[in-house]
Amino acid sequence: MSLVTLLPFVVLIGAMFLMTRSAKKKQQAAADMRNQMQPGSGIRTIGGMYATVKEVNDDTILVDAGPGVELLFAKNAIGAVLTDDEYNRIVHGVEHDLKTDVVPDDASSLTGADETADEAAAASDDDKSVDLEKKDEPADEAEPAAEAAEAKTDDVPKKTDGDSDAK
């Protein structure tokens, strides 16, 4: 057998090896994530339900889904273990303040220039509304434009509905 006939088989086997290797890594990462669950952790199931872990067993977990609602899930049904901040943000709507900076509503505080009341009144007088309506052309300018449009239409042959004298 030549090297050319063996090359597709070698490439195929190599691709299969790489695909199974990445799948095993994903499965291992998911198993590690599920093993780090402990009572009090917030979770999201593969069905999209958010709950708090109450008890962890070998293959199952008991979760608290609400007041008086306890559910038993298989560990494989857990899609993600959430951090406390993420769980509180999603379930309770509590935003964790990462930054306490407040963005000002105007740019004057960013430039450092403080404007007095007189300057503000003068600036508001300078602001005038802009008229965006189309204005009619004066009569003497409209006539040459109309004449030029008529001249152009005379130069172009007129179209017909398909009836033509040419054969």
Rosetta constraint file for C-alpha pairs under 8 A:
AtomPair CA 1 CA 5 HARMONIC 6.82 0.50
AtomPair CA 1 CA 6 HARMONIC 7.45 0.50
AtomPair CA 2 CA 6 HARMONIC 6.73 0.50
AtomPair CA 3 CA 7 HARMONIC 6.09 0.50
AtomPair CA 4 CA 8 HARMONIC 7.71 0.50
AtomPair CA 5 CA 9 HARMONIC 7.79 0.50
AtomPair CA 6 CA 10 HARMONIC 6.32 0.50
AtomPair CA 7 CA 11 HARMONIC 6.18 0.50
AtomPair CA 8 CA 12 HARMONIC 6.10 0.50
AtomPair CA 9 CA 13 HARMONIC 6.16 0.50
AtomPair CA 10 CA 14 HARMONIC 6.12 0.50
AtomPair CA 11 CA 15 HARMONIC 6.17 0.50
AtomPair CA 12 CA 16 HARMONIC 6.26 0.50
AtomPair CA 13 CA 17 HARMONIC 6.20 0.50
AtomPair CA 14 CA 18 HARMONIC 6.32 0.50
AtomPair CA 15 CA 19 HARMONIC 6.21 0.50
AtomPair CA 16 CA 20 HARMONIC 6.21 0.50
AtomPair CA 17 CA 21 HARMONIC 6.09 0.50
AtomPair CA 18 CA 22 HARMONIC 6.30 0.50
AtomPair CA 19 CA 23 HARMONIC 6.26 0.50
AtomPair CA 20 CA 24 HARMONIC 6.10 0.50
AtomPair CA 21 CA 25 HARMONIC 6.35 0.50
AtomPair CA 22 CA 26 HARMONIC 6.35 0.50
AtomPair CA 23 CA 27 HARMONIC 6.24 0.50
AtomPair CA 24 CA 28 HARMONIC 6.09 0.50
AtomPair CA 25 CA 29 HARMONIC 6.17 0.50
AtomPair CA 26 CA 30 HARMONIC 6.21 0.50
AtomPair CA 27 CA 31 HARMONIC 6.16 0.50
AtomPair CA 28 CA 32 HARMONIC 6.16 0.50
AtomPair CA 29 CA 33 HARMONIC 6.19 0.50
AtomPair CA 30 CA 34 HARMONIC 6.24 0.50
AtomPair CA 31 CA 35 HARMONIC 6.11 0.50
AtomPair CA 32 CA 36 HARMONIC 6.32 0.50
AtomPair CA 33 CA 37 HARMONIC 7.07 0.50
AtomPair CA 33 CA 80 HARMONIC 7.42 0.50
AtomPair CA 33 CA 81 HARMONIC 6.75 0.50
AtomPair CA 34 CA 75 HARMONIC 6.65 0.50
AtomPair CA 34 CA 76 HARMONIC 7.89 0.50
AtomPair CA 34 CA 78 HARMONIC 7.12 0.50
AtomPair CA 34 CA 80 HARMONIC 7.87 0.50
AtomPair CA 34 CA 81 HARMONIC 7.24 0.50
AtomPair CA 37 CA 41 HARMONIC 6.32 0.50
AtomPair CA 37 CA 53 HARMONIC 7.60 0.50
AtomPair CA 37 CA 56 HARMONIC 7.43 0.50
AtomPair CA 37 CA 81 HARMONIC 6.89 0.50
AtomPair CA 38 CA 53 HARMONIC 6.71 0.50
AtomPair CA 38 CA 54 HARMONIC 7.92 0.50
AtomPair CA 38 CA 55 HARMONIC 7.35 0.50
AtomPair CA 38 CA 56 HARMONIC 6.50 0.50
AtomPair CA 39 CA 52 HARMONIC 7.60 0.50
AtomPair CA 39 CA 53 HARMONIC 4.89 0.50
AtomPair CA 39 CA 54 HARMONIC 4.82 0.50
AtomPair CA 39 CA 55 HARMONIC 5.54 0.50
AtomPair CA 39 CA 56 HARMONIC 6.85 0.50
AtomPair CA 40 CA 52 HARMONIC 5.82 0.50
AtomPair CA 40 CA 53 HARMONIC 5.26 0.50
AtomPair CA 40 CA 54 HARMONIC 6.21 0.50
AtomPair CA 41 CA 52 HARMONIC 5.64 0.50
AtomPair CA 41 CA 53 HARMONIC 5.37 0.50
AtomPair CA 41 CA 81 HARMONIC 7.02 0.50
AtomPair CA 41 CA 82 HARMONIC 7.08 0.50
AtomPair CA 41 CA 83 HARMONIC 7.51 0.50
AtomPair CA 41 CA 84 HARMONIC 7.31 0.50
AtomPair CA 42 CA 50 HARMONIC 7.20 0.50
AtomPair CA 42 CA 51 HARMONIC 5.86 0.50
AtomPair CA 42 CA 52 HARMONIC 4.55 0.50
AtomPair CA 42 CA 53 HARMONIC 6.33 0.50
AtomPair CA 42 CA 81 HARMONIC 6.12 0.50
AtomPair CA 42 CA 82 HARMONIC 5.27 0.50
AtomPair CA 42 CA 83 HARMONIC 6.83 0.50
AtomPair CA 42 CA 84 HARMONIC 6.71 0.50
AtomPair CA 42 CA 87 HARMONIC 5.77 0.50
AtomPair CA 43 CA 50 HARMONIC 5.71 0.50
AtomPair CA 43 CA 51 HARMONIC 5.54 0.50
AtomPair CA 43 CA 52 HARMONIC 6.10 0.50
AtomPair CA 43 CA 53 HARMONIC 7.06 0.50
AtomPair CA 43 CA 78 HARMONIC 6.97 0.50
AtomPair CA 43 CA 79 HARMONIC 7.55 0.50
AtomPair CA 43 CA 80 HARMONIC 5.73 0.50
AtomPair CA 43 CA 81 HARMONIC 4.53 0.50
AtomPair CA 43 CA 82 HARMONIC 5.45 0.50
AtomPair CA 43 CA 87 HARMONIC 7.63 0.50
AtomPair CA 44 CA 48 HARMONIC 5.85 0.50
AtomPair CA 44 CA 49 HARMONIC 5.50 0.50
AtomPair CA 44 CA 50 HARMONIC 4.58 0.50
AtomPair CA 44 CA 51 HARMONIC 6.60 0.50
AtomPair CA 44 CA 78 HARMONIC 6.21 0.50
AtomPair CA 44 CA 79 HARMONIC 5.59 0.50
AtomPair CA 44 CA 80 HARMONIC 5.25 0.50
AtomPair CA 44 CA 81 HARMONIC 6.54 0.50
AtomPair CA 44 CA 82 HARMONIC 7.31 0.50
AtomPair CA 45 CA 49 HARMONIC 5.28 0.50
AtomPair CA 45 CA 50 HARMONIC 6.60 0.50
AtomPair CA 45 CA 77 HARMONIC 5.73 0.50
AtomPair CA 45 CA 78 HARMONIC 4.34 0.50
AtomPair CA 45 CA 79 HARMONIC 4.75 0.50
AtomPair CA 45 CA 80 HARMONIC 6.80 0.50
AtomPair CA 46 CA 77 HARMONIC 5.61 0.50
AtomPair CA 46 CA 78 HARMONIC 5.72 0.50
AtomPair CA 46 CA 79 HARMONIC 4.56 0.50
AtomPair CA 46 CA 80 HARMONIC 7.97 0.50
AtomPair CA 47 CA 77 HARMONIC 7.95 0.50
AtomPair CA 50 CA 65 HARMONIC 7.01 0.50
AtomPair CA 50 CA 91 HARMONIC 7.19 0.50
AtomPair CA 51 CA 63 HARMONIC 6.11 0.50
AtomPair CA 51 CA 64 HARMONIC 5.73 0.50
AtomPair CA 51 CA 65 HARMONIC 4.66 0.50
AtomPair CA 51 CA 66 HARMONIC 7.55 0.50
AtomPair CA 52 CA 63 HARMONIC 5.46 0.50
AtomPair CA 52 CA 64 HARMONIC 5.20 0.50
AtomPair CA 52 CA 65 HARMONIC 6.56 0.50
AtomPair CA 53 CA 61 HARMONIC 7.07 0.50
AtomPair CA 53 CA 62 HARMONIC 6.23 0.50
AtomPair CA 53 CA 63 HARMONIC 4.43 0.50
AtomPair CA 53 CA 64 HARMONIC 6.28 0.50
AtomPair CA 54 CA 61 HARMONIC 7.52 0.50
AtomPair CA 54 CA 62 HARMONIC 5.43 0.50
AtomPair CA 54 CA 63 HARMONIC 4.98 0.50
AtomPair CA 54 CA 64 HARMONIC 6.08 0.50
AtomPair CA 55 CA 61 HARMONIC 5.68 0.50
AtomPair CA 55 CA 62 HARMONIC 4.93 0.50
AtomPair CA 55 CA 63 HARMONIC 6.86 0.50
AtomPair CA 56 CA 60 HARMONIC 6.54 0.50
AtomPair CA 56 CA 61 HARMONIC 4.53 0.50
AtomPair CA 56 CA 62 HARMONIC 6.43 0.50
AtomPair CA 57 CA 61 HARMONIC 5.66 0.50
AtomPair CA 59 CA 74 HARMONIC 5.93 0.50
AtomPair CA 59 CA 75 HARMONIC 5.62 0.50
AtomPair CA 60 CA 72 HARMONIC 6.76 0.50
AtomPair CA 60 CA 73 HARMONIC 5.52 0.50
AtomPair CA 60 CA 74 HARMONIC 4.32 0.50
AtomPair CA 60 CA 75 HARMONIC 5.13 0.50
AtomPair CA 61 CA 72 HARMONIC 5.81 0.50
AtomPair CA 61 CA 73 HARMONIC 5.39 0.50
AtomPair CA 61 CA 74 HARMONIC 6.29 0.50
AtomPair CA 61 CA 75 HARMONIC 6.25 0.50
AtomPair CA 62 CA 70 HARMONIC 6.67 0.50
AtomPair CA 62 CA 71 HARMONIC 5.66 0.50
AtomPair CA 62 CA 72 HARMONIC 4.57 0.50
AtomPair CA 62 CA 73 HARMONIC 6.37 0.50
AtomPair CA 63 CA 70 HARMONIC 5.58 0.50
AtomPair CA 63 CA 71 HARMONIC 5.28 0.50
AtomPair CA 63 CA 72 HARMONIC 6.37 0.50
AtomPair CA 63 CA 73 HARMONIC 7.51 0.50
AtomPair CA 64 CA 68 HARMONIC 7.69 0.50
AtomPair CA 64 CA 69 HARMONIC 5.87 0.50
AtomPair CA 64 CA 70 HARMONIC 4.66 0.50
AtomPair CA 64 CA 71 HARMONIC 6.50 0.50
AtomPair CA 65 CA 69 HARMONIC 5.46 0.50
AtomPair CA 65 CA 70 HARMONIC 6.06 0.50
AtomPair CA 65 CA 71 HARMONIC 7.00 0.50
AtomPair CA 66 CA 70 HARMONIC 7.51 0.50
AtomPair CA 73 CA 77 HARMONIC 6.49 0.50
AtomPair CA 73 CA 78 HARMONIC 7.95 0.50
AtomPair CA 74 CA 78 HARMONIC 7.56 0.50
AtomPair CA 82 CA 86 HARMONIC 6.10 0.50
AtomPair CA 82 CA 87 HARMONIC 5.80 0.50
AtomPair CA 83 CA 87 HARMONIC 6.08 0.50
AtomPair CA 84 CA 88 HARMONIC 6.09 0.50
AtomPair CA 85 CA 89 HARMONIC 6.07 0.50
AtomPair CA 85 CA 95 HARMONIC 7.91 0.50
AtomPair CA 85 CA 96 HARMONIC 6.57 0.50
AtomPair CA 86 CA 90 HARMONIC 6.20 0.50
AtomPair CA 87 CA 91 HARMONIC 5.87 0.50
AtomPair CA 87 CA 92 HARMONIC 7.74 0.50
AtomPair CA 88 CA 92 HARMONIC 5.07 0.50
AtomPair CA 88 CA 93 HARMONIC 6.30 0.50
AtomPair CA 88 CA 94 HARMONIC 5.55 0.50
AtomPair CA 88 CA 95 HARMONIC 7.63 0.50
AtomPair CA 89 CA 93 HARMONIC 4.59 0.50
AtomPair CA 89 CA 94 HARMONIC 4.62 0.50
AtomPair CA 89 CA 95 HARMONIC 5.38 0.50
AtomPair CA 89 CA 96 HARMONIC 7.36 0.50
AtomPair CA 90 CA 94 HARMONIC 7.66 0.50
AtomPair CA 104 CA 109 HARMONIC 7.08 0.50
AtomPair CA 104 CA 110 HARMONIC 7.96 0.50
AtomPair CA 106 CA 110 HARMONIC 7.91 0.50
AtomPair CA 107 CA 111 HARMONIC 6.50 0.50
AtomPair CA 108 CA 112 HARMONIC 6.24 0.50
AtomPair CA 108 CA 113 HARMONIC 5.97 0.50
AtomPair CA 108 CA 114 HARMONIC 6.67 0.50
AtomPair CA 108 CA 115 HARMONIC 7.83 0.50
AtomPair CA 109 CA 113 HARMONIC 7.01 0.50
AtomPair CA 109 CA 114 HARMONIC 7.47 0.50
AtomPair CA 115 CA 119 HARMONIC 6.07 0.50
AtomPair CA 115 CA 120 HARMONIC 6.41 0.50
AtomPair CA 116 CA 120 HARMONIC 6.26 0.50
AtomPair CA 117 CA 121 HARMONIC 6.20 0.50
AtomPair CA 118 CA 122 HARMONIC 6.22 0.50
AtomPair CA 119 CA 123 HARMONIC 6.09 0.50
AtomPair CA 120 CA 124 HARMONIC 6.23 0.50
AtomPair CA 121 CA 125 HARMONIC 6.35 0.50
AtomPair CA 122 CA 126 HARMONIC 6.43 0.50
AtomPair CA 123 CA 127 HARMONIC 6.58 0.50
AtomPair CA 137 CA 141 HARMONIC 6.54 0.50
AtomPair CA 137 CA 142 HARMONIC 6.07 0.50
AtomPair CA 138 CA 142 HARMONIC 6.34 0.50
AtomPair CA 139 CA 143 HARMONIC 6.57 0.50
AtomPair CA 140 CA 144 HARMONIC 7.52 0.50
AtomPair CA 141 CA 145 HARMONIC 6.87 0.50
AtomPair CA 142 CA 146 HARMONIC 6.29 0.50
AtomPair CA 143 CA 147 HARMONIC 6.24 0.50
AtomPair CA 144 CA 148 HARMONIC 6.13 0.50
AtomPair CA 145 CA 149 HARMONIC 6.31 0.50
AtomPair CA 146 CA 150 HARMONIC 6.35 0.50
AtomPair CA 147 CA 151 HARMONIC 6.25 0.50
AtomPair CA 148 CA 152 HARMONIC 6.36 0.50
AtomPair CA 149 CA 153 HARMONIC 6.50 0.50
AtomPair CA 150 CA 154 HARMONIC 6.44 0.50
AtomPair CA 151 CA 155 HARMONIC 6.69 0.50
AtomPair CA 152 CA 156 HARMONIC 6.73 0.50
AtomPair CA 160 CA 164 HARMONIC 7.42 0.50
